[in-house]
Amino acid sequence: MIWLCAGVYAEGPTDDRFLCNLINRILPSLAVETCKGGFYMDDARRISEPRRMRGASREERIAAAIEESWSECNLFIVHSDGAGAPEEVRRERIEPGLARARRARPDLAAASCVPVRETEAWMLADPEAFCRIFETDRAPLLPHDPEAESDPKNVLEMALCGLGARMGQRPDRG
């Protein structure tokens, strides 16, 4: 039996919540394919660097967050918004931190998560999710190609406003 728990290092609280929920939904199907002896999965959790690292470089903060969470997680996902250049962002904002963490923990299992622009664009890809979350039959008008949007946060905010909500507000707290 293999135990799985993903630690998510993300840029902000909206990213954290979305990515942890997404990982909780997709990891079991991936684990079925790879963990032939069975697995037990804890919910993905946000990880962050220790307070003493707040002024350090991103590379140092990523490595410190992984080290700090090493006993709680065994798979690490490091997120950064792509800002229209996802490969460059991965290379410059994520890989140095993972390389530093691997020097201390050579058996590190980690992945980069870089949307083309911002995580909010991914939230715009599923109109049915809005209907489920807000318990409505009225799906918001969403863009056909969310990752092509130059300002997906604004588009998401407008979609939420159309449903009587706003960013950072939980649907059950209307």
C-alpha positions as CSV (number, residue, x, y, z in Angstrom):
1,M,0.0,0.0,0.0
2,I,1.4,3.4,-1.0
3,W,0.5,6.6,0.8
4,L,0.1,9.7,-1.3
5,C,-0.2,13.3,-0.1
6,A,0.5,16.2,-2.4
7,G,1.9,19.5,-1.1
8,V,1.0,22.5,-3.3
9,Y,3.3,25.6,-3.4
10,A,1.2,28.2,-5.2
11,E,1.3,32.0,-5.8
12,G,-1.8,32.8,-3.9
13,P,-4.9,31.6,-2.0
14,T,-7.2,31.4,-5.1
15,D,-4.5,29.2,-6.7
16,D,-4.1,27.1,-3.6
17,R,-7.8,26.3,-3.2
18,F,-8.3,25.5,-6.9
19,L,-5.2,23.5,-7.3
20,C,-5.6,21.4,-4.2
21,N,-9.2,20.6,-5.2
22,L,-8.1,19.8,-8.8
23,I,-5.3,17.5,-7.5
24,N,-7.7,15.7,-5.2
25,R,-9.9,15.0,-8.2
26,I,-7.3,13.8,-10.6
27,L,-4.7,12.1,-8.5
28,P,-6.7,9.0,-7.6
29,S,-7.1,8.0,-11.3
30,L,-3.4,8.5,-11.9
31,A,-2.6,6.5,-8.8
32,V,-4.7,3.6,-9.9
33,E,-2.5,3.4,-13.0
34,T,0.8,3.6,-11.2
35,C,0.3,2.2,-7.7
36,K,-0.3,-1.4,-8.5
37,G,-0.3,-2.5,-4.8
38,G,-3.0,0.0,-3.9
39,F,-2.8,3.4,-2.3
40,Y,-4.1,5.6,0.4
41,M,-4.5,9.3,-0.3
42,D,-4.7,12.3,2.0
43,D,-6.1,15.5,0.7
44,A,-3.6,17.8,-1.1
45,R,-2.5,20.6,1.1
46,R,-1.0,24.1,0.7
47,I,2.7,24.3,1.7
48,S,4.7,27.5,2.3
49,E,8.1,28.5,3.4
50,P,8.9,29.1,7.0
51,R,8.4,32.7,8.1
52,R,12.2,33.2,8.4
53,M,12.4,32.7,4.6
54,R,9.9,35.5,3.6
55,G,12.6,37.8,2.2
56,A,14.6,35.0,0.5
57,S,14.7,34.3,-3.3
58,R,11.9,32.3,-4.8
59,E,14.3,29.4,-5.3
60,E,15.2,29.3,-1.6
61,R,11.5,29.7,-0.6
62,I,10.4,26.7,-2.8
63,A,13.2,24.5,-1.4
64,A,12.4,25.6,2.2
65,A,8.7,24.9,1.7
66,I,9.4,21.4,0.4
67,E,11.9,20.7,3.3
68,E,9.4,22.0,5.9
69,S,6.7,19.7,4.5
70,W,8.8,16.7,3.8
71,S,7.3,14.6,6.6
72,E,3.8,15.5,5.6
73,C,3.8,15.2,1.9
74,N,5.5,12.9,-0.7
75,L,4.5,14.6,-3.9
76,F,5.1,18.3,-4.5
77,I,3.4,20.5,-7.0
78,V,5.0,24.0,-7.6
79,H,2.8,26.6,-9.3
80,S,3.5,29.8,-11.0
81,D,1.3,31.7,-13.4
82,G,2.6,31.6,-17.0
83,A,2.1,35.2,-17.9
84,G,2.0,34.2,-21.6
85,A,5.4,32.5,-21.5
86,P,4.9,29.2,-19.5
87,E,8.1,27.5,-20.6
88,E,10.2,30.5,-19.6
89,V,8.3,30.8,-16.3
90,R,8.9,27.1,-15.6
91,R,12.6,27.4,-16.3
92,E,13.2,30.6,-14.4
93,R,10.7,30.5,-11.5
94,I,10.2,26.8,-10.7
95,E,13.1,24.6,-11.9
96,P,15.8,26.4,-9.8
97,G,13.8,25.8,-6.6
98,L,13.2,22.2,-7.4
99,A,16.9,21.7,-8.3
100,R,17.8,23.2,-4.9
101,A,15.3,21.0,-3.1
102,R,16.7,17.9,-5.0
103,R,20.2,18.6,-3.7
104,A,18.9,18.1,-0.2
105,R,16.3,15.4,-1.2
106,P,17.5,13.4,-4.3
107,D,14.3,11.2,-4.2
108,L,12.0,14.3,-4.5
109,A,8.9,13.6,-6.5
110,A,7.7,17.0,-7.9
111,A,6.0,18.5,-10.8
112,S,5.6,22.1,-12.2
113,C,2.2,23.6,-12.7
114,V,2.2,26.5,-15.1
115,P,-0.9,27.7,-16.9
116,V,-0.4,29.6,-20.1
117,R,-1.5,32.8,-18.3
118,E,-3.1,32.4,-14.9
119,T,-4.9,29.6,-12.9
120,E,-8.1,31.6,-13.2
121,A,-8.2,30.8,-16.9
122,W,-8.5,27.1,-16.0
123,M,-11.5,28.0,-13.8
124,L,-13.2,29.4,-16.9
125,A,-13.0,26.1,-18.8
126,D,-15.9,24.3,-17.1
127,P,-19.3,26.1,-17.2
128,E,-21.0,23.0,-15.6
129,A,-18.9,23.5,-12.5
130,F,-20.3,26.9,-12.0
131,C,-23.8,25.4,-12.3
132,R,-23.0,22.8,-9.7
133,I,-21.2,25.1,-7.3
134,F,-23.9,27.8,-7.4
135,E,-26.8,25.4,-7.8
136,T,-28.2,27.0,-10.9
137,D,-29.2,26.0,-14.4
138,R,-27.9,29.3,-15.7
139,A,-24.3,28.8,-16.8
140,P,-22.2,32.0,-17.1
141,L,-21.1,33.1,-20.4
142,L,-17.5,31.9,-20.6
143,P,-14.8,32.4,-23.3
144,H,-14.3,29.6,-25.8
145,D,-10.5,29.6,-25.3
146,P,-9.9,30.7,-21.7
147,E,-6.1,30.6,-21.9
148,A,-6.2,33.1,-24.8
149,E,-7.8,35.7,-22.5
150,S,-5.3,38.5,-21.6
151,D,-7.0,39.1,-18.2
152,P,-8.7,35.8,-17.0
153,K,-9.0,37.2,-13.5
154,N,-11.3,39.9,-14.7
155,V,-13.3,37.5,-16.9
156,L,-13.7,35.2,-13.9
157,E,-14.8,38.1,-11.7
158,M,-17.4,39.1,-14.3
159,A,-18.7,35.5,-14.5
160,L,-19.0,35.3,-10.7
161,C,-20.7,38.7,-10.5
162,G,-23.3,37.3,-13.0
163,L,-24.0,34.6,-10.4
164,G,-24.2,36.9,-7.5
165,A,-20.7,36.2,-6.1
166,R,-17.2,37.6,-6.3
167,M,-13.6,36.4,-6.1
168,G,-12.6,35.3,-2.6
169,Q,-16.2,34.7,-1.5
170,R,-17.4,31.2,-0.9
171,P,-20.7,30.3,-2.6
172,D,-22.2,29.1,0.7
173,R,-21.5,32.5,2.3
174,G,-23.4,34.7,-0.2
